[in-house]
Amino acid sequence: MFSIEGNLLKAGMGAILAVMAGFPVCAQSLQERVPTCFECHGEKGQSQLPEVPSLGAQPALYTLVELVMFRDKLRLTEPMNQQTVGLSDGDLRALSDMIAKLPAPEPISDTPDPARMDRGRALAQANRCNFCHQSNYQGVENVPRLAGQREDYLLKSLRAYKDNTRRGYDAQMSEVVYAMKDDDLVDLAYFLARLK
């Protein structure tokens, strides 16, 4: 009788473990998830993957807001929604603070086309990017750092704001890019990605 109960107990535990294995992120602590963050976003916060943003030196408040939006599914982007499941507000604050202390990403190291840089700079000034994102485009508080960000990610984000597929907690970005042409977005991303 004991061996039957023991086998049932083992079978029950096996079933529970199998179900839990299907939800590995939920059971993981923040410290267990951090290596996965940096696999995509770069070991020191500088992404090497296409269309994946560099996180180094992002303002802590901006990152915190984004992480809350991912966790609460106010912004739908996998795998970010899954990676933030079950994290507390304290976990998200700790992660945001850690990201803010990472070194700023290095800008693209090619020789920039002066005409495109001038055009991008003029677009940034005309659209007051240098007002919210600061004159050095390093962001502040709940406004992200743009300087040195991946060009492909910047362009993807600008296009998503324009076609309203990227929701933010502030509609201002959609309003800014609404009247811009795609060539403008391309030159703006080019300019920002090459700033230190």
N, C-alpha and C positions, 0 to 999 in steps of 0.2 A: 504494500500500500504506500509506504513512504517513497519508494522509487517512482511510482506512478505520479504522486504529488510533486516530487522533485523534478521529474521530466516535464510535467505541466508548467511548473514554475519556470524552468529553463526555457521552455517553448514560449511562454508568455513574455519573459524578459527578452528573448530573441526577437519577438515581434515588436516589442517596444523599441528596442535598439534599431531595428530595421526602419521603423517609422521615423525615428529621430535622425537617422542617417539621411533621410530624404529632405531634412530641413537643417543642414549643417550651419548655415549662417545664423539662424535664430539662436542657436545654443552657444555660439562663439562670443567670447568677450571682445572688447575693443582691442586689446593687445593682440589677440589672435587674428583679428581682421586687418590690422595695419599693414602687414606684409603684402596682402592682396591689393590694398590701395596703391602701394608703391610699385607693384608689378605693372599696373596700367599707367599710373601717373608719373612714374620715374622714381628711382631710388632716392634722389634728393629733390624731388618735386619738379623735375624737368622731364616731361613726357617725350618718349621716343616713338610713340604709337600714333598713326594717322588719326586726326580728328579727336584725339584725347587731350584735354587741356593740361598744361603744366600748372601745378598748384603752388609752387614755391613763392613765398612772400605775399600770398593773397591776404588781404585784411581779414582778421579773425571773425569780425562780425559778418562780413559778406559770406565767408565760408559757412559759418554757423547757420545763416538763413537758408543757404542752398541745401545744406545737409538736412535741415528740418523739412524743407519742401520735398526732398527725395524720400525721407522716412515717412512722411505723412501723405505721400503720393499726390502732392499738389503739383509736382513736376515729375512727369513720367519719363524716365531714362534708365533702362536696364544696362548694366547690372547695378547701378547706383541704388535703385529702389530696394533691391534684394540685400545689398550690402549694409543698408542702414536699418533693416528690420530689427526691432527689439532693442535698439540702442537708446539709452536714456538721454535726457537733455544734458546731463553732466558729461556723458560720454561724448556727445557731439561738441560740447564746449571744449573738452580736452583735445579732441582731434583738430578742431579749428585753431586752437592755440598752437598746437604742434606744427600745423601747416604754415601758420603765419611766421614761424621762426626758421623755416627752410630758406635756403638761399634763393634769391630771385633767379628766374630762368635766364639763360644767356640768349641774346638775340641771334637771329640768323647771321651767320658769319660770311655771307657772300659780299661782293662789292655791290652796294645798292645802286640802282639806277637813279641818278639825281632828279630826273624829270618826274619819275613816279613818286619819289620821296616828297618832292615839292607839292605834287598834286594831292597826295595823301595827307600831308600836313595842312594844306589849305582846306581840304574837306573836313578834317578834324576840327579845325578852328571855326569854319563856317557853321558846323553843326554842333558847336560847343562841347565836343567830346572832352576838351581840355578843362572844362568847367567842372563837370561832375567827377571825371576820372583823374582830376588834378592836372596841372600843367606838365608834369613829368609822366603822366599816364600810369602812375603807380597805385592808383586807387586810394580809397580812404573809407573807413567805417564799413558801410553796407554797399559800397561801390567797388567793383573788382579792378584789380591790376590788369592792364592791357599790354604794357611795355614788355616785349620779349615773349609774348604768348605765341603759341603755334599759329602760323599763318592760316593753315587749313582749318583749324578750330575756330579762329576768329571769323573767317569767311562763312563757315557753316552756321555760326551763331548769328551773325548779321543777317544772313539770308532767312534764318528761322524766325528772327524777330520781324523781318519784313513780311513774310508770308503768314505770320501769326501762328506758327507751329511751336514756337518756344514761348511758353508762358513764364512771365516773371512776376514778382510781387509788386512791380511798378510798371505801368504801361508806357512810361516815358521812352524806352528804347524803341518800341514799335512806332511811336510817333516820330522819333528822330529819323529812322531809316525809311519811313513810308514814301517820302518823295525822292529818295535816292535811287539811281539806276544801278544795275548790277555791276557795271564797270566801276562805279564809285565805290561800291562795297569791296571790290577786288583791290582797288588802289588803297583804300583805307586799311584793309587787313595787311597788305604789303608793308605799308608805312609802320604800323604799330608793332608788327613782328620784328622789326629791325631796330627798335628803340631799346636802349639799356635801362 
